[in-house]
Amino acid sequence: MTPLQSLLASWKRHNARTTFVVCLVLFTAFSILTLKPLWLGHGWPKNHEINAFALRTRVYAEHYHLHDFIPLWSSTDNNGLGSAMPALYHKLFYLFSGPLFLVTGKMKIALLLPILFFLVVGAFGMYRLLQLLGASRATCIAGGICLIAAKYTVTNWLIRGAVAEFSAAMLIPWALYYLLSSLNENRVRTGLAVSLALIFLAHSVMGYYLGLLFALLFLGSLVVRKIRLTGALLGSTLKATLVFAVLVGPALLLIATFGPNYDMQRILAPPNHPCSQFSPLIRYFWDEEFVFGSDWHIYSIQLDLPPLLFGIAGFGSLLFLGSRANKGGIAAPVLPLVALGLAALFLQTRLSAPFYNHVPGAAYLQFPWRLLGLLAPVVIATGLYFAEKSVALWGRAGGVALCTFAMVLLCGGIAPIPRRSPNRNAPGTTPRAIPNSMTPKAIPPTNRRGGRSTASI
């Protein structure tokens, strides 16, 4: 038997090691292809962060070179004036890029490899999430590839240059996987605490929102008796809380130590408050203002149409053609994901303004569409899940009908329509102007763009 025949036989037997290797190769290869704008040619594409992520990487590398493994203050940041960025800013991405730059001396390698790593990690998270839902292996692989190619995934690392938020978003599928596992097993799995802690270290605001939404979902599950309040649930919750505290404790201690000297609310002045950033809800489903590659500072908040429309088509076929028993049994596993998705979608509307104005810490999201980091994997997982269940219920004929219906919807979605030309300001060109939140309280906030701060976290 040739090696190829042996590999195929192992694949057909659903060998776990073979499946992992094949998925690793596929996810890595597809990630490398999507990263072509980064590795092709010299330099780095224009983006909203300009070169801030490279300068932060250099700061971490300098501290590691001096064996300072828990950096608190950077004397070289802020054009040599110094800042508390290492203590207060999101850390996880730079824990990878800093050592890589120190070892290789190549900034592009130091930035590219962590982005590639997080893309593959996110794809495997989608694979595990769909596998937990009972999807086939092919659908699980498709889900991983969909996340790699998702609009908001590419927007984060290419257009916005938001590598901290990107790394957090790639960990969200793992948090969703452990959330569903915890609900199914009536206990809080340690993996949920670890994934939420890593998300917090990657982007503390995203960690805040995931923790808040997950806690509300657990309370709702108790109310509707999806889970029961038992000793095992209480014990596992206590253990998970301790694990989370150990992992994020040092970061929270640094924030508590340095934070009182800084006014973080400076970054919430309009237009950087969530209530100033609401977009028409239709833009989440069709964004007529965006053409990919037309302008480096224009971004889209549109959800990915293929999994969204496949999900609508699959759910519609089950709703109108499936039996009552099938409907409940098929929909039940994804109801927690649907609830999270609806909550995140509600937070995109002006009806959520009181939440941002009155709930402590909520306004630091700054841009409601940041929750696309949660919405994207939810849409992919539920969309592919419903599509596959519909095909399984109706066989090959149903699959052809589903694909035909989705194709018609897609063709209608990409039909040419008139585009508006909204006025937009290009980002500033200051080499390293730190956010006002990183400036001590004693220093007045800087003003840019006619007195408006452009800082974001």
C-alpha positions in Angstrom: 0.0 0.0 0.0 1.4 3.4 -1.0 1.6 6.2 1.5 -1.3 8.0 -0.3 -3.4 4.9 -0.1 -2.6 4.5 3.5 -3.5 8.1 4.2 -6.9 7.7 2.4 -7.7 4.5 4.3 -6.8 6.2 7.6 -9.0 9.2 6.6 -12.0 6.9 5.8 -11.6 5.3 9.2 -11.9 8.7 10.8 -8.5 8.3 12.5 -8.1 11.3 14.9 -4.4 11.9 14.1 -5.0 11.8 10.4 -7.9 14.1 10.7 -5.8 16.6 12.7 -2.9 16.5 10.2 -5.2 17.0 7.2 -7.1 19.9 8.9 -3.8 21.4 10.0 -2.5 21.4 6.4 -5.7 22.7 5.0 -6.2 25.5 7.5 -2.6 26.5 7.3 -2.5 26.5 3.5 -5.8 28.5 3.3 -4.5 31.0 5.9 -1.3 31.5 4.0 -3.3 32.2 0.8 -5.5 34.8 2.6 -2.4 36.5 4.0 -1.1 37.2 0.5 -1.5 41.0 1.0 1.0 40.8 3.9 3.7 38.5 2.7 3.7 39.7 -1.0 6.1 42.5 -1.5 7.9 44.8 0.9 6.5 46.7 3.9 3.0 46.5 5.2 -0.4 47.5 3.7 -1.9 50.8 4.8 -4.3 50.3 7.7 -6.0 52.2 10.5 -3.3 51.4 13.0 -0.5 52.7 10.7 2.5 51.1 12.4 1.4 51.0 16.0 1.4 47.2 16.3 5.0 47.1 15.0 6.1 49.7 17.6 4.4 47.7 20.4 6.1 44.6 19.2 9.5 46.4 19.3 8.7 47.6 22.9 8.0 44.1 24.1 11.1 42.7 22.4 13.3 45.4 24.0 12.0 44.5 27.5 12.5 40.7 26.8 16.0 41.5 25.7 16.6 43.0 29.2 15.0 39.9 30.8 12.0 42.0 31.9 9.3 39.5 31.3 6.5 41.5 32.9 7.0 45.0 31.4 5.2 47.8 33.2 6.5 51.0 31.5 8.1 51.7 28.2 10.6 54.5 28.1 10.8 54.4 24.3 7.1 54.6 23.5 5.2 57.8 22.8 8.1 59.2 20.7 10.5 58.7 23.6 8.4 60.3 26.2 7.3 57.0 27.7 4.0 55.4 28.5 2.3 52.7 30.6 1.3 50.9 27.4 2.8 47.5 28.5 0.9 47.6 31.7 -2.5 48.8 30.4 -2.8 47.7 26.8 -3.9 44.3 25.4 -1.1 41.8 25.7 -1.6 38.4 24.2 -0.6 39.1 20.6 2.6 40.8 21.7 3.6 37.9 23.9 4.0 36.1 20.6 5.3 38.9 18.3 7.8 40.3 20.8 9.9 37.2 21.3 9.7 36.4 17.5 11.2 39.8 16.7 13.8 39.4 19.3 14.9 36.0 17.8 14.5 36.8 14.1 15.1 40.5 13.9 12.5 40.6 11.2 9.4 42.6 11.9 7.3 41.1 9.1 8.0 37.6 10.3 7.3 38.6 13.9 3.9 39.9 12.9 3.0 37.4 10.2 3.6 34.2 12.1 1.3 35.1 15.1 -1.5 36.2 12.7 -1.1 32.8 10.9 -1.1 31.0 14.2 -4.3 32.6 15.4 -6.0 32.0 12.1 -5.3 28.3 12.4 -6.3 28.3 16.1 -9.6 29.9 15.2 -10.3 27.5 12.4 -9.7 24.5 14.8 -12.1 26.2 17.3 -14.8 26.3 14.6 -14.1 22.7 13.7 -14.6 21.6 17.4 -17.7 23.8 17.8 -19.4 22.3 14.7 -18.2 18.8 15.7 -19.9 19.3 19.1 -23.1 20.2 17.3 -23.0 16.9 15.5 -21.9 18.2 12.1 -20.0 16.0 9.6 -16.3 16.2 9.2 -16.6 18.0 5.9 -18.9 20.6 7.4 -16.5 21.1 10.4 -13.6 21.8 7.9 -15.8 24.2 5.9 -16.6 26.1 9.1 -12.9 26.5 9.9 -12.2 27.8 6.4 -15.3 30.1 6.6 -13.9 31.8 9.7 -10.5 32.3 8.1 -12.1 34.0 5.1 -14.8 35.8 7.1 -15.2 39.5 6.3 -14.6 40.7 9.8 -11.6 38.4 10.2 -9.9 39.9 7.2 -11.1 43.4 8.2 -9.4 43.1 11.5 -5.9 42.1 10.4 -5.8 43.8 7.0 -7.9 47.0 7.0 -8.0 47.9 10.7 -4.7 46.5 11.7 -6.4 45.5 15.0 -4.2 42.5 15.8 -5.2 42.5 19.5 -8.9 42.3 18.7 -8.2 39.8 15.9 -6.4 37.5 18.3 -9.3 37.6 20.7 -11.8 37.0 17.9 -9.9 33.8 16.9 -10.3 32.5 20.4 -14.0 33.1 20.6 -15.0 29.8 18.8 -13.1 27.9 21.5 -15.1 29.8 24.2 -18.3 29.0 22.4 -17.3 25.3 22.2 -16.6 25.2 26.0 -19.8 27.1 26.7 -22.0 24.6 24.9 -20.0 21.7 26.5 -20.6 23.2 29.9 -24.4 23.6 29.3 -24.6 20.1 28.0 -22.7 18.6 30.9 -24.4 20.8 33.6 -21.0 22.0 34.9 -18.6 24.8 34.1 -15.6 23.3 32.2 -12.1 24.5 33.0 -11.6 25.1 29.3 -14.2 27.9 29.5 -12.3 29.7 32.1 -9.0 29.3 30.2 -10.5 30.5 26.9 -12.2 33.5 28.5 -9.0 34.4 30.3 -7.0 34.3 27.1 -9.6 36.4 25.4 -9.4 38.9 28.2 -5.6 39.0 27.8 -5.9 39.4 24.1 -8.5 42.2 24.3 -9.9 43.0 27.7 -13.1 44.7 26.3 -14.0 41.6 24.3 -13.3 39.5 27.4 -15.7 41.7 29.4 -18.5 41.3 26.9 -18.0 37.6 26.5 -18.1 37.1 30.3 -21.2 39.2 30.6 -23.2 37.5 27.8 -22.1 34.0 28.9 -23.1 34.7 32.5 -26.6 36.0 31.4 -26.9 32.9 29.2 -26.1 30.6 32.2 -28.7 32.5 34.3 -31.3 32.1 31.6 -30.5 28.4 31.2 -31.2 28.0 35.0 -34.5 29.8 34.7 -35.7 27.7 31.8 -34.2 24.6 33.5 -31.8 23.6 30.7 -29.3 23.2 33.5 -29.9 22.5 37.2 -28.3 24.0 40.2 -26.3 21.2 41.7 -23.2 20.7 43.8 -21.2 19.7 40.8 -22.2 22.9 39.0 -21.3 25.1 42.0 -18.0 23.3 42.5 -17.0 23.5 38.9 -18.0 27.2 38.8 -15.7 27.9 41.8 -12.9 26.0 40.2 -13.3 27.8 36.9 -13.4 31.2 38.7 -10.1 30.4 40.5 -8.5 29.4 37.2 -9.7 32.6 35.5 -8.4 34.7 38.5 -5.0 33.1 38.4 -4.6 33.7 34.7 -5.8 37.3 34.6 -4.8 38.3 38.1 -1.4 39.8 37.2 -2.9 41.9 34.4 -5.7 43.1 36.6 -3.2 44.0 39.3 -1.2 46.1 36.8 -4.4 47.9 35.7 -5.4 48.5 39.3 -2.0 49.9 40.1 -1.5 52.1 37.1 -5.1 52.8 36.2 -5.9 55.5 38.9 -3.2 57.7 37.3 -4.9 57.7 34.0 -8.3 58.9 32.8 -9.6 56.0 30.6 -12.8 57.9 29.9 -11.0 60.3 27.6 -11.3 57.7 24.9 -15.1 57.8 25.2 -15.6 61.3 23.9 -17.7 61.5 20.7 -17.3 60.1 18.1 -15.7 57.2 20.0 -18.7 56.4 22.3 -20.9 53.5 21.2 -24.0 55.8 21.0 -22.1 57.8 18.3 -21.2 54.7 16.3 -24.6 53.0 15.6 -25.0 52.0 12.0 -28.2 51.2 10.1 -29.1 47.6 10.8 -29.3 46.9 7.0 -25.5 47.4 6.8 -25.0 44.2 8.8 -26.7 42.3 6.0 -25.8 44.3 2.9 -23.2 47.1 2.9 -23.6 49.0 -0.3 -20.8 51.5 0.7 -18.0 48.9 0.7 -16.1 47.5 -2.3 -13.2 45.3 -1.2 -9.8 46.8 -2.1 -11.3 50.1 -3.3 -9.9 52.2 -0.4 -7.7 51.1 2.5 -9.5 53.1 5.1 -13.0 51.9 4.3 -14.3 48.8 6.1 -17.4 46.8 6.1 -19.6 45.5 8.9 -21.6 43.2 6.8 -22.1 39.6 8.0 -20.9 36.9 5.6 -23.6 36.1 3.1 -22.9 32.5 2.2 -23.3 30.9 5.7 -26.0 33.4 6.6 -28.1 32.5 3.5 -27.4 28.8 3.7 -28.6 29.0 7.3 -31.7 30.9 6.4 -32.5 28.4 3.5 -31.8 25.4 5.8 -33.8 26.7 8.7 -36.7 27.7 6.3 -36.9 24.2 4.8 -37.0 22.7 8.3 -39.5 25.2 9.5 -42.0 24.7 6.7 -41.3 21.1 5.7 -40.0 19.3 8.7 -42.1 17.4 11.3 -42.8 18.9 14.7 -40.4 16.3 16.4 -37.6 17.1 13.9 -38.0 20.9 14.4 -37.4 20.8 18.2 -34.7 18.2 18.2 -32.7 19.8 15.4 -33.0 23.4 16.7 -32.2 22.7 20.4 -28.4 22.3 20.2 -27.9 25.7 18.6 -30.4 27.7 20.6 -27.7 29.1 23.0 -25.7 30.3 20.0 -28.9 31.9 18.5 -29.5 33.6 21.8 -26.0 35.0 21.9 -26.3 36.2 18.3 -29.6 37.9 18.9 -28.1 39.7 22.0 -25.1 40.8 20.1 -27.3 42.0 17.2 -29.5 43.9 19.7 -26.4 45.7 21.0 -25.9 47.1 17.4 -29.2 49.0 17.6 -30.1 52.4 19.2 -32.4 50.5 21.6 -29.3 49.5 23.4 -28.2 53.1 24.1 -29.3 52.9 27.8 -27.1 49.8 28.3 -24.0 51.7 27.0 -24.9 54.8 29.0 -25.6 53.2 32.4 -23.9 49.7 32.7 -20.4 50.2 34.2 -17.7 49.5 31.6 -20.1 48.9 28.7 -19.1 52.1 26.8 -15.5 50.9 26.5 -16.6 48.8 23.6 -16.5 52.1 21.7 -17.8 50.6 18.5 -20.9 48.3 18.7 -19.8 46.4 15.6 -16.8 45.1 17.5 -19.2 42.4 18.6 -18.9 41.0 15.0 -16.1 39.0 16.5 -18.9 37.1 18.3 -21.5 37.3 15.6 -19.3 36.0 12.8 -18.6 32.5 14.3 -22.2 32.3 15.5 -23.5 32.9 12.0 -21.0 30.4 10.5 -21.8 27.7 13.0 -25.6 28.0 12.9 -25.7 28.6 9.2 -23.7 25.5 8.3 -25.5 23.5 11.0 -29.0 24.2 9.7 -27.9 23.7 6.1 -26.4 20.3 6.8 -29.4 19.2 8.8 -31.7 20.2 6.0 -29.7 18.2 3.5 -29.6 15.2 5.8 -33.4 15.4 6.2 -34.3 15.7 2.5 -31.4 13.8 0.9 -29.7 14.6 -2.3 -32.8 16.3 -3.8 -33.1 18.5 -0.8 -29.4 19.4 -1.0 -29.8 20.4 -4.6 -32.8 22.5 -3.8 -31.0 24.2 -0.8 -28.0 25.0 -2.9 -30.2 26.4 -5.7 -32.2 28.6 -3.3 -29.0 29.9 -1.7 -27.5 30.5 -5.1 -30.5 32.6 -6.1 -30.3 34.6 -2.9 -26.5 35.2 -3.4 -27.0 36.3 -7.0 -29.6 38.7 -5.9 -27.3 39.9 -3.2 -24.4 40.8 -5.5 -26.5 42.5 -8.2 -25.1 45.9 -9.1 -26.7 48.7 -7.2 -25.9 52.4 -7.0 -23.2 53.2 -4.4 -23.2 56.3 -2.2 -19.9 58.2 -1.7 -19.9 59.2 1.9 -17.4 61.7 3.2 -14.7 60.0 5.2 -11.5 61.4 6.8 -8.3 59.5 6.3 -6.6 58.4 9.5 -3.9 60.7 11.0 -0.3 60.2 10.0 1.3 60.7 13.4 4.1 58.0 13.7 3.1 57.1 17.3 0.5 59.3 18.9 -0.6 57.4 22.0 -4.3 57.4 23.0 -5.3 60.0 25.5 -6.1 57.2 27.9 -2.4 56.4 28.1 -1.6 60.0 29.0 -1.4 60.9 32.7 -4.3 62.8 34.1 -2.1 65.8 34.8 -1.6 66.3 31.0 -4.5 67.8 29.1 -5.9 65.5 26.4 -4.7 66.1 22.8 -7.1 67.2 20.1 -7.1 66.0 16.5 -9.5 66.3 13.6 -11.1 69.5 14.7 -10.9 68.7 18.4 -12.0 65.1 18.3 -9.9 62.3 19.7 -9.3 59.4 17.4 -8.1 57.0 20.1 -9.5 53.6 20.4 -8.8 50.5 22.5 
